[in-house]
Amino acid sequence: MDRIDRIMGHPVFVENLQKNKAAETGRDFCRHDMVHFLDVARIGTIISLERGIPIDRELIYGAALLHDIGKHRQYEEGIPHEQASASIAAGILADCGFTRQEMEMVTKAIEAHRDASVAGEKSLKGILYLADKASRPCFSCEAEPECNWKGDKKNLKVRY
């Protein structure tokens, strides 16, 4: 997972991770931080294995680490974070040794990670969508009663 280690040490990744943290200071609800990114990566890997979807683990981890990396731009500039994140991800992926085809697969998954229509796909898009939604521990969140996620979307039981 050398390329994943390179992502995590990439100066643009680190800078944007810090910007997310600053933008979410005082936020009571889910944060877009390394804990969330790694939860999505690990759940995505489980989904891939359980459903027999043969996606390289580095692609799952790459997509998971980068899918919300531009969240701060949504707060600051009103840019949908899936677009901001895909844009930021492209340069990081190129610097970390991903092929053009892999970069396209990861950035397309990032762009679609809020699109429920991909949930049934046996693809990186489907895995990232499902893992992102399954990663939130609503069952133990103190802010859950005030959360704007609808009741049926909340994770009130452990699944992964």
DSSP file with accessible surface (Angstrom, degrees, kcal/mol):
  #  RESIDUE AA STRUCTURE BP1 BP2  ACC     N-H-->O    O-->H-N    N-H-->O    O-->H-N    TCO  KAPPA ALPHA  PHI   PSI    X-CA   Y-CA   Z-CA
    1    1 A M     >        0   0   75      0, 0.0     4,-2.1     0, 0.0     3,-0.3   0.000 360.0 360.0 360.0  37.0    0.0    0.0    0.0
    2    2 A D  H  >  +     0   0   95      1,-0.2     4,-2.1     2,-0.2     5,-0.1   0.883 360.0  53.4 -57.7 -41.3    2.9    2.3   -0.8
    3    3 A R  H  > S+     0   0   32      1,-0.2     4,-2.0     2,-0.2    -1,-0.2   0.859 106.9  52.6 -67.3 -30.5    0.8    4.6   -2.9
    4    4 A I  H  > S+     0   0    4     -3,-0.3     4,-2.5     2,-0.2    -1,-0.2   0.919 107.5  51.1 -69.8 -41.9   -1.7    5.0    0.0
    5    5 A D  H  X S+     0   0   98     -4,-2.1     4,-1.4     1,-0.2    -2,-0.2   0.895 109.0  52.6 -60.0 -37.8    1.2    6.0    2.3
    6    6 A R  H  X S+     0   0  102     -4,-2.1     4,-0.7     2,-0.2    -2,-0.2   0.894 107.6  51.1 -66.5 -38.6    2.3    8.5   -0.4
    7    7 A I  H >< S+     0   0    0     -4,-2.0     3,-1.3     1,-0.2    -2,-0.2   0.955 108.9  50.8 -59.7 -49.2   -1.3   10.0   -0.4
    8    8 A M  H 3< S+     0   0   66     -4,-2.5    -1,-0.2     1,-0.3    -2,-0.2   0.775 116.3  41.3 -64.9 -23.4   -1.3   10.3    3.4
    9    9 A G  H 3< S+     0   0   56     -4,-1.4    -1,-0.3    -5,-0.2    -2,-0.2   0.453  85.3 120.4 -99.4  -1.8    2.0   12.1    3.3
   10   10 A H    <X  -     0   0   20     -3,-1.3     4,-2.7    -4,-0.7     5,-0.3  -0.425  65.5-134.7 -67.4 131.5    1.3   14.3    0.2
   11   11 A P  H  > S+     0   0   95      0, 0.0     4,-2.6     0, 0.0     5,-0.2   0.850 104.8  51.2 -59.2 -33.7    1.5   18.0    1.1
   12   12 A V  H  > S+     0   0   54      2,-0.2     4,-2.3     1,-0.2     5,-0.2   0.899 111.4  48.0 -71.1 -38.2   -1.7   18.8   -0.7
   13   13 A F  H  > S+     0   0    1     -6,-0.2     4,-2.6    -3,-0.2     5,-0.2   0.961 113.9  46.4 -62.3 -50.7   -3.6   16.1    1.1
   14   14 A V  H  X S+     0   0   52     -4,-2.7     4,-2.3     1,-0.2    -2,-0.2   0.921 112.5  50.7 -60.2 -44.0   -2.2   17.2    4.5
   15   15 A E  H  X S+     0   0   89     -4,-2.6     4,-2.0    -5,-0.3    -1,-0.2   0.928 113.3  44.2 -60.8 -46.0   -3.0   20.8    3.8
   16   16 A N  H  X S+     0   0   11     -4,-2.3     4,-2.4     2,-0.2    56,-0.2   0.854 109.8  55.8 -72.1 -31.6   -6.6   20.1    2.8
   17   17 A L  H  X S+     0   0   39     -4,-2.6     4,-2.2     2,-0.2    -1,-0.2   0.931 109.6  47.3 -62.1 -42.6   -7.1   17.8    5.7
   18   18 A Q  H  X S+     0   0  127     -4,-2.3     4,-2.5     1,-0.2    -2,-0.2   0.879 109.7  52.9 -66.3 -37.8   -6.0   20.6    8.0
   19   19 A K  H  X S+     0   0   81     -4,-2.0     4,-2.4     2,-0.2    -1,-0.2   0.888 108.1  50.9 -65.0 -39.8   -8.4   23.0    6.2
   20   20 A N  H  X S+     0   0    1     -4,-2.4     4,-1.5     2,-0.2    -2,-0.2   0.934 110.3  50.2 -59.8 -45.6  -11.3   20.5    6.7
   21   21 A K  H  < S+     0   0  161     -4,-2.2     3,-0.3     1,-0.2     4,-0.3   0.932 112.1  46.2 -60.4 -45.4  -10.4   20.4   10.4
   22   22 A A  H >< S+     0   0   69     -4,-2.5     3,-1.1     1,-0.2    -1,-0.2   0.905 111.9  51.2 -64.3 -40.4  -10.3   24.2   10.7
   23   23 A A  H 3< S+     0   0   40     -4,-2.4    -1,-0.2     1,-0.2    -2,-0.2   0.757 113.2  45.9 -69.2 -23.9  -13.6   24.6    8.8
   24   24 A E  T >< S+     0   0    4     -4,-1.5     3,-2.5    -3,-0.3    -1,-0.2   0.286  76.0 135.3-105.9  12.0  -15.3   22.1   11.1
   25   25 A T  T <  S+     0   0  113     -3,-1.1     3,-0.1    -4,-0.3    -3,-0.1  -0.382  81.4  13.9 -58.9 127.8  -14.1   23.4   14.4
   26   26 A G  T 3  S+     0   0   62      1,-0.3     2,-0.4    -2,-0.1    -1,-0.3   0.425  90.4 144.0  83.9  -2.0  -17.1   23.4   16.7
   27   27 A R    <   -     0   0   71     -3,-2.5    -1,-0.3     1,-0.2    -3,-0.1  -0.564  35.1-164.5 -72.5 126.4  -19.1   21.2   14.4
   28   28 A D        +     0   0  124     -2,-0.4   115,-0.3    -3,-0.1    -1,-0.2   0.711  66.7  68.6 -81.9 -22.4  -21.3   18.9   16.4
   29   29 A F  S    S-     0   0   68      1,-0.2    -2,-0.0   113,-0.1   115,-0.0  -0.247 104.3 -42.8 -92.9-177.3  -22.1   16.5   13.5
   30   30 A C        -     0   0   39      1,-0.1     2,-0.3    -2,-0.1    -1,-0.2  -0.065  59.6-142.3 -47.5 138.2  -19.9   14.1   11.5
   31   31 A R        -     0   0  105     -3,-0.1     2,-0.9    -4,-0.0    -1,-0.1  -0.701  11.4-129.7-104.8 159.8  -16.5   15.4   10.6
   32   32 A H        +     0   0   13     -2,-0.3     2,-0.2   -12,-0.1    40,-0.1  -0.736  63.6 121.7-109.6  79.2  -14.6   14.9    7.4
   33   33 A D  S  > S-     0   0   57     -2,-0.9     4,-2.7   -13,-0.1     5,-0.2  -0.604  79.8 -76.6-132.2-175.1  -11.3   13.8    8.9
   34   34 A M  H  > S+     0   0   52      1,-0.2     4,-2.8     2,-0.2     5,-0.3   0.858 125.2  57.1 -61.7 -35.1   -8.8   10.9    8.9
   35   35 A V  H  > S+     0   0   94      2,-0.2     4,-2.4     1,-0.2    -1,-0.2   0.958 111.0  43.2 -60.4 -48.2  -11.1    8.8   11.1
   36   36 A H  H  > S+     0   0    4      2,-0.2     4,-2.6     1,-0.2     5,-0.2   0.935 113.4  52.0 -62.5 -45.9  -13.9    9.1    8.6
   37   37 A F  H  X S+     0   0    0     -4,-2.7     4,-2.2     1,-0.2    -2,-0.2   0.925 112.7  44.0 -59.3 -44.6  -11.7    8.5    5.7
   38   38 A L  H  X S+     0   0   35     -4,-2.8     4,-2.7     2,-0.2     5,-0.2   0.874 110.8  54.6 -71.2 -34.7  -10.2    5.3    7.2
   39   39 A D  H  X S+     0   0   57     -4,-2.4     4,-2.7    -5,-0.3     5,-0.3   0.940 110.2  47.3 -59.9 -45.2  -13.6    4.1    8.3
   40   40 A V  H  X S+     0   0    1     -4,-2.6     4,-2.8     1,-0.2    -2,-0.2   0.924 112.3  50.2 -62.7 -42.3  -14.9    4.4    4.7
   41   41 A A  H  X S+     0   0    0     -4,-2.2     4,-2.1    -5,-0.2    -2,-0.2   0.934 113.8  43.7 -62.2 -45.9  -11.8    2.7    3.3
   42   42 A R  H  X S+     0   0  130     -4,-2.7     4,-2.1     2,-0.2    -2,-0.2   0.912 116.0  46.6 -70.2 -40.8  -12.1   -0.3    5.7
   43   43 A I  H  X S+     0   0   18     -4,-2.7     4,-2.9    -5,-0.2     5,-0.2   0.912 111.0  53.7 -66.8 -39.9  -15.8   -0.6    5.2
   44   44 A G  H  X S+     0   0    1     -4,-2.8     4,-2.6    -5,-0.3    -2,-0.2   0.902 107.6  50.6 -59.6 -40.2  -15.3   -0.4    1.5
   45   45 A T  H  X S+     0   0   25     -4,-2.1     4,-2.3     2,-0.2    -1,-0.2   0.924 110.7  49.1 -64.3 -42.2  -12.8   -3.2    1.6
   46   46 A I  H  X S+     0   0   66     -4,-2.1     4,-3.3     2,-0.2     5,-0.3   0.937 111.4  49.1 -61.9 -46.5  -15.3   -5.3    3.5
   47   47 A I  H  X S+     0   0    1     -4,-2.9     4,-2.5     1,-0.2     6,-0.3   0.928 110.1  51.8 -60.4 -44.0  -18.1   -4.6    1.0
   48   48 A S  H  <>S+     0   0   10     -4,-2.6     5,-2.4    -5,-0.2     4,-0.5   0.930 115.1  41.6 -58.0 -45.8  -15.8   -5.4   -1.9
   49   49 A L  H ><5S+     0   0  132     -4,-2.3     3,-0.8     3,-0.2    -2,-0.2   0.929 115.3  48.9 -69.1 -46.4  -14.9   -8.8   -0.3
   50   50 A E  H 3<5S+     0   0  131     -4,-3.3    -2,-0.2     1,-0.2    -1,-0.2   0.862 118.1  39.8 -62.9 -36.9  -18.4   -9.7    0.9
   51   51 A R  T 3<5S-     0   0  121     -4,-2.5    -1,-0.2    -5,-0.3    -2,-0.2   0.395 108.7-119.4 -95.9   1.9  -20.0   -8.9   -2.5
   52   52 A G  T < 5 +     0   0   60     -3,-0.8    -3,-0.2    -4,-0.5    -4,-0.1   0.865  57.1 154.8  64.4  38.0  -17.2  -10.4   -4.6
   53   53 A I      < -     0   0    9     -5,-2.4     2,-2.1    -6,-0.3    -1,-0.2  -0.867  39.1-143.2 -99.5 107.7  -16.4   -7.1   -6.3
   54   54 A P        +     0   0  126      0, 0.0     2,-0.5     0, 0.0    -5,-0.1  -0.444  41.5 148.7 -79.6  79.5  -12.8   -7.4   -7.4
   55   55 A I        -     0   0   32     -2,-2.1     5,-0.1   -10,-0.1    -2,-0.1  -0.942  54.1-106.9-111.5 130.8  -11.5   -3.8   -6.9
   56   56 A D    >>  -     0   0   81     -2,-0.5     4,-1.7     1,-0.1     3,-0.8  -0.278  23.9-130.3 -55.2 134.2   -7.9   -3.3   -5.9
   57   57 A R  H 3> S+     0   0  130      1,-0.3     4,-2.9     2,-0.2     5,-0.3   0.841 106.4  59.3 -60.1 -34.0   -7.6   -2.3   -2.3
   58   58 A E  H 3> S+     0   0   30      1,-0.2     4,-2.6     2,-0.2    -1,-0.3   0.866 105.0  50.4 -65.1 -31.8   -5.4    0.7   -3.1
   59   59 A L  H <> S+     0   0   11     -3,-0.8     4,-2.5     2,-0.2     5,-0.2   0.903 111.1  48.1 -71.1 -40.2   -8.2    2.1   -5.3
   60   60 A I  H  X S+     0   0    6     -4,-1.7     4,-2.5     2,-0.2    -2,-0.2   0.952 116.1  43.5 -62.9 -48.4  -10.7    1.7   -2.5
   61   61 A Y  H  X S+     0   0   26     -4,-2.9     4,-3.0     2,-0.2     5,-0.2   0.911 113.0  52.3 -65.2 -41.3   -8.3    3.3    0.0
   62   62 A G  H  X S+     0   0    0     -4,-2.6     4,-1.5    -5,-0.3    -1,-0.2   0.945 112.7  44.3 -59.9 -46.7   -7.4    6.1   -2.5
   63   63 A A  H  X S+     0   0    0     -4,-2.5     4,-1.6     1,-0.2    -2,-0.2   0.919 115.2  49.0 -63.8 -42.2  -11.0    6.9   -3.2
   64   64 A A  H  < S+     0   0    1     -4,-2.5     4,-0.4    -5,-0.2     3,-0.2   0.916 110.6  49.0 -66.4 -42.7  -11.9    6.8    0.5
   65   65 A L  H  < S+     0   0    0     -4,-3.0    -1,-0.2     1,-0.2    -2,-0.2   0.824 122.3  34.1 -65.5 -28.7   -9.0    9.0    1.6
   66   66 A L  H >< S+     0   0    0     -4,-1.5     3,-1.2    -5,-0.2     4,-0.3   0.553  88.2  94.4-106.3  -7.5   -9.8   11.6   -1.0
   67   67 A H  T 3< S+     0   0    0     -4,-1.6    18,-0.2     1,-0.3    19,-0.2   0.776 103.2  22.1 -65.1 -26.9  -13.6   11.6   -1.3
   68   68 A D  T >  S+     0   0    2     -4,-0.4     3,-2.1    -3,-0.2    -1,-0.3   0.188  86.0 115.4-120.2  16.5  -14.2   14.4    1.2
   69   69 A I  T <  S+     0   0    0     -3,-1.2     3,-0.3     1,-0.3   -49,-0.2   0.776  80.2  48.7 -64.2 -20.5  -10.8   16.1    1.0
   70   70 A G  T >> S+     0   0    0     11,-0.4     3,-1.3    -4,-0.3     4,-0.9   0.203  72.8 115.1-102.3  17.7  -12.4   19.3   -0.5
   71   71 A K  H X> S+     0   0   19     -3,-2.1     4,-1.5     1,-0.3     3,-1.0   0.879  70.3  62.3 -56.3 -37.6  -15.2   19.6    2.0
   72   72 A H  H 3> S+     0   0    2     -3,-0.3     4,-2.6     1,-0.3    -1,-0.3   0.845  96.6  59.1 -58.7 -31.4  -13.8   22.9    3.3
   73   73 A R  H <>>S+     0   0   60     -3,-1.3     4,-3.0     1,-0.2     6,-1.1   0.832 100.5  55.7 -70.3 -28.4  -14.3   24.4   -0.1
   74   74 A Q  H <X5S+     0   0   53     -3,-1.0     4,-1.2    -4,-0.9    -1,-0.2   0.932 112.6  42.1 -65.7 -44.4  -18.0   23.6    0.1
   75   75 A Y  H  <5S+     0   0   85     -4,-1.5    -2,-0.2     1,-0.2    -1,-0.2   0.908 124.6  35.9 -65.2 -44.3  -18.2   25.6    3.4
   76   76 A E  H  <5S+     0   0  112     -4,-2.6    -2,-0.2    -5,-0.2    -3,-0.2   0.854 135.9  14.5 -80.7 -39.0  -16.0   28.4    2.1
   77   77 A E  H  <5S-     0   0  106     -4,-3.0    -3,-0.2    -5,-0.2    -2,-0.2   0.436  93.7-116.1-121.7  -6.3  -16.9   28.8   -1.6
   78   78 A G     << +     0   0   60     -4,-1.2    -4,-0.2    -5,-0.6    -3,-0.1   0.603  62.9 147.9  77.4  11.5  -20.2   26.9   -2.0
   79   79 A I        -     0   0   40     -6,-1.1    -1,-0.3    -9,-0.1    -2,-0.2  -0.658  60.8-104.7 -78.9 128.5  -18.6   24.4   -4.4
   80   80 A P    >>  -     0   0   45      0, 0.0     4,-2.2     0, 0.0     3,-0.8  -0.331  29.8-132.4 -53.2 130.7  -20.1   20.9   -4.0
   81   81 A H  H 3> S+     0   0    7      1,-0.3     4,-2.9     2,-0.2   -11,-0.4   0.777 102.3  61.4 -66.1 -25.1  -17.5   18.9   -2.1
   82   82 A E  H 3> S+     0   0   33      2,-0.2     4,-1.8     1,-0.2    -1,-0.3   0.894 109.4  43.2 -66.5 -35.2  -17.6   15.9   -4.4
   83   83 A Q  H <> S+     0   0  114     -3,-0.8     4,-2.2     2,-0.2    -2,-0.2   0.932 115.8  47.0 -71.9 -46.9  -16.5   18.2   -7.3
   84   84 A A  H  X S+     0   0    1     -4,-2.2     4,-2.3     1,-0.2     5,-0.2   0.925 113.8  49.1 -60.2 -42.8  -13.9   20.0   -5.1
   85   85 A S  H  X S+     0   0    0     -4,-2.9     4,-2.9     1,-0.2    -1,-0.2   0.909 109.7  50.2 -66.4 -42.5  -12.6   16.7   -3.8
   86   86 A A  H  X S+     0   0    4     -4,-1.8     4,-1.8    -5,-0.2    -1,-0.2   0.906 111.0  50.6 -62.6 -39.6  -12.3   15.1   -7.3
   87   87 A S  H  X S+     0   0   82     -4,-2.2     4,-0.8     1,-0.2    -2,-0.2   0.934 114.1  42.7 -64.4 -45.7  -10.4   18.1   -8.5
   88   88 A I  H  X S+     0   0   22     -4,-2.3     4,-1.4     1,-0.2     3,-0.3   0.907 111.5  57.0 -65.6 -40.8   -7.9   18.0   -5.6
   89   89 A A  H  X S+     0   0    0     -4,-2.9     4,-3.2     1,-0.2     5,-0.3   0.854  94.2  66.2 -61.2 -37.7   -7.6   14.2   -5.8
   90   90 A A  H  X S+     0   0   36     -4,-1.8     4,-2.1     1,-0.2    -1,-0.2   0.916 104.8  42.2 -55.7 -48.1   -6.5   14.2   -9.5
   91   91 A G  H  X S+     0   0   40     -4,-0.8     4,-2.2    -3,-0.3    -1,-0.2   0.892 115.1  50.0 -66.8 -40.0   -3.2   15.9   -8.8
   92   92 A I  H  X S+     0   0    1     -4,-1.4     4,-1.4     2,-0.2    -2,-0.2   0.938 110.8  49.3 -64.3 -46.2   -2.5   13.9   -5.7
   93   93 A L  H  <>S+     0   0    0     -4,-3.2     5,-2.1     1,-0.2     3,-0.3   0.912 110.3  51.0 -60.5 -42.5   -3.2   10.6   -7.4
   94   94 A A  H ><5S+     0   0   51     -4,-2.1     3,-1.2    -5,-0.3    -1,-0.2   0.927 111.0  48.2 -61.3 -43.6   -0.9   11.5  -10.3
   95   95 A D  H 3<5S+     0   0  111     -4,-2.2    -1,-0.2     1,-0.2    -2,-0.2   0.733 108.6  56.2 -67.5 -23.4    1.9   12.4   -7.9
   96   96 A C  T 3<5S-     0   0    2     -4,-1.4    -1,-0.2    -3,-0.3    -2,-0.2   0.274 121.4 -97.2 -99.6  10.5    1.4    9.1   -6.0
   97   97 A G  T < 5 +     0   0   41     -3,-1.2     2,-0.2     1,-0.3    -3,-0.2   0.615  68.8 148.3  93.0  13.9    1.9    6.8   -9.0
   98   98 A F      < -     0   0   11     -5,-2.1    -1,-0.3   -95,-0.1     2,-0.0  -0.592  46.8-117.9 -80.6 143.2   -1.7    6.0  -10.1
   99   99 A T     >  -     0   0   74     -2,-0.2     4,-3.0     1,-0.1     5,-0.2  -0.304  26.5-105.9 -73.0 165.9   -2.2    5.3  -13.8
  100  100 A R  H  > S+     0   0  209      1,-0.2     4,-2.2     2,-0.2     5,-0.2   0.908 123.1  50.0 -59.0 -41.2   -4.5    7.5  -15.9
  101  101 A Q  H  > S+     0   0  149      2,-0.2     4,-2.2     1,-0.2    -1,-0.2   0.919 112.2  46.7 -65.1 -43.0   -7.1    4.8  -15.9
  102  102 A E  H  > S+     0   0   38      2,-0.2     4,-2.6     1,-0.2     5,-0.2   0.914 110.6  53.0 -64.9 -41.9   -6.9    4.4  -12.1
  103  103 A M  H  X S+     0   0   37     -4,-3.0     4,-2.8     1,-0.2     5,-0.3   0.916 109.9  48.4 -60.0 -42.1   -7.1    8.1  -11.6
  104  104 A E  H  X S+     0   0  117     -4,-2.2     4,-2.5    -5,-0.2     5,-0.2   0.919 111.1  50.1 -65.4 -42.5  -10.2    8.3  -13.7
  105  105 A M  H  X S+     0   0   71     -4,-2.2     4,-1.8     2,-0.2    -2,-0.2   0.931 114.6  44.0 -61.1 -44.6  -11.9    5.4  -11.8
  106  106 A V  H  X S+     0   0    0     -4,-2.6     4,-2.5     2,-0.2    -2,-0.2   0.937 114.6  47.3 -68.3 -46.5  -11.1    7.1   -8.5
  107  107 A T  H  X S+     0   0   20     -4,-2.8     4,-2.6     1,-0.2    -1,-0.2   0.891 111.3  51.6 -67.0 -35.1  -12.2   10.6   -9.4
  108  108 A K  H  X S+     0   0   90     -4,-2.5     4,-1.4    -5,-0.3    -1,-0.2   0.894 110.3  49.8 -65.5 -38.7  -15.4    9.3  -11.0
  109  109 A A  H  X S+     0   0    0     -4,-1.8     4,-0.5    -5,-0.2    -2,-0.2   0.916 110.7  49.7 -64.7 -41.7  -16.2    7.4   -7.8
  110  110 A I  H >< S+     0   0    0     -4,-2.5     3,-1.2     1,-0.2    -2,-0.2   0.934 109.4  51.3 -61.9 -45.2  -15.5   10.6   -5.8
  111  111 A E  H 3< S+     0   0   92     -4,-2.6     3,-0.3     1,-0.2    -1,-0.2   0.819 116.3  41.8 -61.5 -28.9  -17.8   12.6   -8.0
  112  112 A A  H >< S+     0   0   11     -4,-1.4     3,-2.2     1,-0.2    -1,-0.2   0.377  79.2 106.8-100.1   5.6  -20.6   10.0   -7.6
  113  113 A H  T << S+     0   0    0     -3,-1.2    -1,-0.2    -4,-0.5    -2,-0.1   0.613  86.0  42.9 -70.5  -5.5  -20.2    9.3   -3.8
  114  114 A R  T 3  S+     0   0  126     -3,-0.3     2,-0.8    -4,-0.2    -1,-0.3   0.319  90.3 101.9-112.7   6.7  -23.4   11.3   -3.0
  115  115 A D    X   -     0   0   75     -3,-2.2     3,-2.0     1,-0.2     4,-0.2  -0.805  55.7-162.2 -98.7 104.4  -25.4    9.8   -5.9
  116  116 A A  G >  S+     0   0   60     -2,-0.8     3,-1.7     1,-0.3     4,-0.3   0.730  82.1  76.1 -59.9 -21.2  -27.8    7.1   -4.6
  117  117 A S  G 3  S+     0   0   90      1,-0.3     3,-0.4     2,-0.1    -1,-0.3   0.714  91.3  55.1 -67.0 -15.6  -28.2    5.8   -8.2
  118  118 A V  G X  S+     0   0    4     -3,-2.0     3,-1.8    -6,-0.2    -1,-0.3   0.527  78.1  98.0 -92.1  -4.2  -24.8    4.1   -8.0
  119  119 A A  T <  S+     0   0   25     -3,-1.7    -1,-0.2     1,-0.3    -2,-0.1   0.815  84.9  45.7 -56.0 -34.7  -25.5    2.2   -4.8
  120  120 A G  T 3  S+     0   0   74     -3,-0.4    -1,-0.3    -4,-0.3     2,-0.1   0.514  87.7 113.2 -89.2  -2.7  -26.3   -1.0   -6.7
  121  121 A E    <   -     0   0   80     -3,-1.8     2,-1.4     1,-0.1    -3,-0.0  -0.436  66.5-137.8 -71.9 140.9  -23.3   -0.9   -9.0
  122  122 A K  S    S+     0   0  165     -2,-0.1     2,-0.3     4,-0.1    -1,-0.1  -0.626  74.8  92.6 -92.7  71.2  -20.6   -3.5   -8.6
  123  123 A S  S  > S-     0   0   28     -2,-1.4     4,-2.5    -5,-0.2     5,-0.2  -0.903  96.8 -89.5-151.4 173.9  -18.0   -0.9   -9.1
  124  124 A L  H  > S+     0   0    5     -2,-0.3     4,-2.8     1,-0.2     5,-0.3   0.883 125.1  57.7 -62.0 -35.4  -15.7    1.5   -7.1
  125  125 A K  H  > S+     0   0   71      1,-0.2     4,-2.4     2,-0.2    -1,-0.2   0.944 109.1  43.7 -58.0 -50.0  -18.6    4.0   -7.4
  126  126 A G  H  > S+     0   0    1      2,-0.2     4,-2.4     1,-0.2     5,-0.2   0.915 114.2  50.0 -63.4 -42.5  -21.0    1.7   -5.7
  127  127 A I  H  X S+     0   0    2     -4,-2.5     4,-2.9     2,-0.2     5,-0.3   0.939 112.0  47.0 -62.0 -47.7  -18.5    0.6   -3.0
  128  128 A L  H  X S+     0   0    6     -4,-2.8     4,-2.5     2,-0.2     5,-0.2   0.926 112.1  50.5 -64.0 -41.9  -17.6    4.2   -2.1
  129  129 A Y  H  X S+     0   0   36     -4,-2.4     4,-2.0    -5,-0.3    -1,-0.2   0.957 115.6  41.7 -58.8 -52.1  -21.2    5.3   -1.9
  130  130 A L  H  X S+     0   0   39     -4,-2.4     4,-2.4     1,-0.2    -2,-0.2   0.910 115.6  49.0 -64.3 -43.8  -22.2    2.4    0.4
  131  131 A A  H  X S+     0   0    0     -4,-2.9     4,-1.2    -5,-0.2    -1,-0.2   0.902 109.7  52.1 -65.5 -40.0  -19.1    2.6    2.6
  132  132 A D  H  < S+     0   0   12     -4,-2.5     3,-0.5    -5,-0.3     4,-0.3   0.941 113.8  42.9 -61.7 -45.8  -19.5    6.4    3.0
  133  133 A K  H >< S+     0   0   28     -4,-2.0     3,-0.8    -5,-0.2    -1,-0.2   0.881 115.0  49.8 -69.3 -35.9  -23.1    6.1    4.1
  134  134 A A  H 3< S+     0   0   16     -4,-2.4    25,-0.2     1,-0.2    26,-0.2   0.644  96.1  74.1 -77.1 -12.9  -22.4    3.0    6.4
  135  135 A S  T 3< S+     0   0    9     -4,-1.2    -1,-0.2    -3,-0.5    -2,-0.2   0.639  70.5  96.8 -78.6 -14.6  -19.5    4.7    8.1
  136  136 A R    <   -     0   0   21     -3,-0.8     2,-1.8    -4,-0.3     3,-0.3  -0.647  64.6-149.0 -85.4 120.8  -21.4    7.1   10.3
  137  137 A P    >   +     0   0   56      0, 0.0     3,-2.0     0, 0.0     4,-0.3  -0.387  34.4 156.7 -85.9  64.6  -22.0    5.8   13.8
  138  138 A C  G >   +     0   0   12     -2,-1.8     3,-1.3     1,-0.3    18,-0.2   0.827  64.9  70.7 -57.8 -31.2  -25.4    7.6   14.4
  139  139 A F  G 3  S+     0   0  103     16,-1.6    -1,-0.3    -3,-0.3    17,-0.1   0.710 110.7  29.9 -61.1 -20.6  -26.2    5.0   17.0
  140  140 A S  G <  S+     0   0   83     -3,-2.0     2,-0.5     4,-0.0    -1,-0.3   0.250  91.5 118.7-124.0  15.8  -23.6    6.5   19.4
  141  141 A C    X   -     0   0   44     -3,-1.3     3,-1.2    -4,-0.3  -112,-0.0  -0.703  51.1-155.0 -90.7 126.5  -23.7   10.2   18.3
  142  142 A E  T 3  S+     0   0  188     -2,-0.5    -1,-0.1     1,-0.2     4,-0.1   0.774  97.9  51.7 -67.6 -24.5  -24.7   12.8   20.8
  143  143 A A  T >> S+     0   0    8   -115,-0.3     3,-1.5     1,-0.2     4,-0.8   0.455  77.8 106.7 -90.9   0.6  -25.9   15.1   18.0
  144  144 A E  G X4 S+     0   0   53     -3,-1.2     3,-1.2     1,-0.3    -1,-0.2   0.859  72.2  57.2 -51.5 -42.7  -28.0   12.4   16.4
  145  145 A P  G 34 S+     0   0   88      0, 0.0    -1,-0.3     0, 0.0    -2,-0.1   0.834 113.4  40.7 -61.4 -28.2  -31.4   14.0   17.5
  146  146 A E  G <4 S+     0   0  135     -3,-1.5    -2,-0.2    -4,-0.1    -3,-0.1   0.476  89.0 121.9 -95.4  -3.3  -30.5   17.3   15.7
  147  147 A C    <<  -     0   0   28     -3,-1.2    -3,-0.0    -4,-0.8  -118,-0.0  -0.289  60.7-140.6 -64.6 144.0  -28.9   15.7   12.6
  148  148 A N        +     0   0  145      2,-0.1     2,-0.2     3,-0.0    -1,-0.1   0.473  69.6 109.7 -86.7  -1.4  -30.4   16.6    9.3
  149  149 A W  S    S-     0   0   54     -5,-0.1     5,-0.1     1,-0.1     2,-0.0  -0.553  79.8-110.3 -68.0 137.8  -30.1   13.1    7.9
  150  150 A K    >>  -     0   0  155     -2,-0.2     3,-1.7     1,-0.1     4,-1.1  -0.358  29.4-106.7 -67.4 152.2  -33.6   11.5    7.6
  151  151 A G  G >4 S+     0   0   53      1,-0.3     3,-0.6     2,-0.2     5,-0.1   0.840 117.9  51.8 -51.0 -41.6  -34.4    8.7   10.1
  152  152 A D  G 34 S+     0   0  153      1,-0.2    -1,-0.3     3,-0.1     4,-0.1   0.676 107.9  53.7 -74.9 -13.1  -34.2    5.9    7.5
  153  153 A K  G <4 S+     0   0   94     -3,-1.7    -1,-0.2     2,-0.1    -2,-0.2   0.701  88.6  99.0 -89.9 -20.6  -30.7    7.1    6.4
  154  154 A K  S << S-     0   0   28     -4,-1.1     2,-1.2    -3,-0.6     3,-0.1  -0.389  76.4-126.8 -72.5 143.6  -29.2    7.1    9.9
  155  155 A N        +     0   0   12    -19,-0.3   -16,-1.6     1,-0.2    -1,-0.1  -0.741  41.9 159.4 -89.5  91.3  -27.1    4.1   11.0
  156  156 A L        +     0   0   92     -2,-1.2     2,-0.3   -18,-0.2    -1,-0.2   0.431  63.0  45.9 -96.5   1.2  -28.9    3.2   14.2
  157  157 A K  S    S-     0   0  167     -3,-0.1     2,-0.4     0, 0.0   -19,-0.1  -0.978  92.7-102.3-138.3 152.2  -27.4   -0.3   14.3
  158  158 A V        +     0   0  104     -2,-0.3    -2,-0.1     1,-0.2   -24,-0.0  -0.595  44.3 159.0 -74.7 127.7  -23.9   -1.7   13.7
  159  159 A R              0   0  151     -2,-0.4    -1,-0.2     1,-0.3   -25,-0.0   0.594 360.0 360.0-116.5 -29.9  -23.6   -3.2   10.2
  160  160 A Y              0   0   84    -26,-0.2    -1,-0.3  -114,-0.0  -117,-0.1  -0.980 360.0 360.0-137.4 360.0  -19.8   -3.1    9.7
